[in-house]
Amino acid sequence: MIKVNGVEQSYELFPNNEIKISPIKNDRNNIYVELKYENSIDIVRLIFIKKYLDNCYSNYNKFLVMKYIPYERMDRETSNQIFTCKYFCELINDLKFNKVYILDPHSNVCVGVLNNVKQICLNNYIESILNENSIDVLCFPDVGAYKKYTEILDDINLPKTWANKHRDVNTGKITDYDIIGDINVSNKTVLIVDDICVKGYTTLFCAKKLKELGAKSVIFYCSHCEESIHNGELLKTDYVDKIYTTDSLSISSHSKINIIKED
């Protein structure tokens, strides 16, 4: 889905799947293009829309709001995949936006490759959760998240702990979790913080362990929540009481899921 200055841009497909895009009217000096990735057609549409805006409004500033960065998890070359993250970011650079706004990137590769990039403040989202809930402890689901978020969320004066997951070496599946750090979670409300949720199995095991240790309530925040969360077990159990996420991706409604919208 693509919006220009807050207006969603519709499109049609010709029989051969070429895209038909209507002209875009603009009456502002600064043009904000928002990309909410749903499929790769959105990337092709973004290219056409930016080229059109450059042609019709050449003297205007143009900003891209791309909270979730497509392909950001493909952040290295492996034996079975190419370095898609790098190439996508280079494609965005070629479009020459004046600034590119992103939220809580999964990989530092994106920040390193993207030009004119500015990160949206994650603290605003976390603070909104703290204002709605009496959070006692922040928990990060692995050591990578702990290193990342203890720095980003340093201003939040709450105890912070992290979890260590154990995997079956043959299947790669999570078999158990340890909560690291000398923090008592008994009868506490714990907020788990992570960047991306796919089916939610990491959060499921982390929340299960926290509840086993006596946590009164477990709340989960992820910056980017995929539709596939509905295919996992997280929404079918009582280990997590509430889930907060942003509007960076399209997600079907559920009684546990709360969407935080920030301009």
Disulfide bonds with the S-S distance in Angstrom:
none
